[in-house]
Amino acid sequence: MVQPIVDVSPPKWHLGHTTWFFEEFVLSKFYKGYKRFHDHYAYVFNSYYESVGKRVVRTDRGNLSRPCVEDIYKYRSYVTNHMNEFLNQTLTKEHTEIIEIGIHHEKQHQELLLTDIKYILGNNPLLPVYDIDAIDALVEPQNQEWIEVPEGIYKIGHSNEGFSYDNEKPQHKVYVEPYSISNKLVTNGEWLEFINDNGYNQVLLWHTEGWDWVQKNNICAPHYWFNENNQWKHYTLNGVQNIDPKAIVTHISYFEAFAFAQWCKKRVPTEFEWEIAAPNFNFGKRWEWTESAYLPYPNYQKPPGAIGEYNGKFMVNQKVLRGYSIATPDHHARLTYRNFFHAPLRWQFTGLRLAQSI
């Protein structure tokens, strides 16, 4: 039930919330005669769906000493058994569409569960190991190359084949100027050069809001980094490790990504530049910051009802991240996936791929 910051939910809350999704949007709505497991669980495990009732304030999730973990697993078993019964019935298109969203919603929370656990353990004074076999410091073996993309009009967004979220549609055309983009993500070694050149103290590299964030929070390195006896180290899923200069930098904010790009006289790519070029490089090790604001695509239509709250109401004051990370479950990511976070956040496996105009 540990919740060190507002953005990190307790692990047991994730278990309850993903269960609640199927109870709220499938069983209670479509399964005749279904009886809810507990009258208060909808209040406890609702996240941000204003249209389906009251909910616990996000900052208070860590105060849920009850229900205990054992009771939440009973809840999951209860809902799973009823979902198995429901799935044996004749399902309509409306049923299957909401079930498919629920499956992908749970995959999102599988990723959040891992990154939240890392944050919880990484802020424990003992810095305990989560998994001795886990490796989250990754090295890209290829030599750096710059992929050139000519100016032109390109299609962006998801087609109508296969699953996607509503924020990936409709597919539309965009015009881009010529640019090049790196086939590699920025490394720890490059970031160390930025630190050693006093990058975190050069005000002209930063947005005003980013500079205020650095000053207020004494930011001097990516999250989980610390300097011990003049040796940079970081917390990983398998405990404290020395920084590998060849490994990909991770747990950086958009503010830091922008400042680093300014420092090396490059820039952060837009999400359109990223999507156009992505088939030409390997992605999927880090969520990659883009320069694009999280906004609706032209002619975007928010789904009706509570499901319309899933993405549409967050399309303000956030940046788009593209790709996926080592924490993303299989068969969940795709080329058109649009993740989104506020500029200072860095508890996810976030990284940076540089671009430049040509």
Buried (B, 14 or more C-beta within 10 A) or exposed (E): BBBBBEBBBBBBBBBBBBBBBBBBBBBBEBBEEBEBBBEEBBEBBBBEBEEBEEBBEBEEBBEBEEBEEEBBBBBBEBBEEBBEEBEEEEEEEEBEBBBEBBBBBBBBBBBBBBBBBBBBBBBEEEBEBBEEEBEBBBEBEEEEEBBEBEEEEBEBBBEEEEBBBBBBBBBEEBEBEEBBBBBBBBBBEBBBBBBEEEBBEBEEBBBEEBBEBBEEEEBBBBBBBBEEEEEBBBBBBBBBBEBBBEBBBBBBBBBBBBBBBBBBEBBBBBBBBBBBBBEEBEBEBBBBBBBBBBBBBEEBEBBEEBBBBBBBEBBEEBBBBBBBBBBBBEEBBEBBBBBBBEBBBBBBBBBBBBBBEE
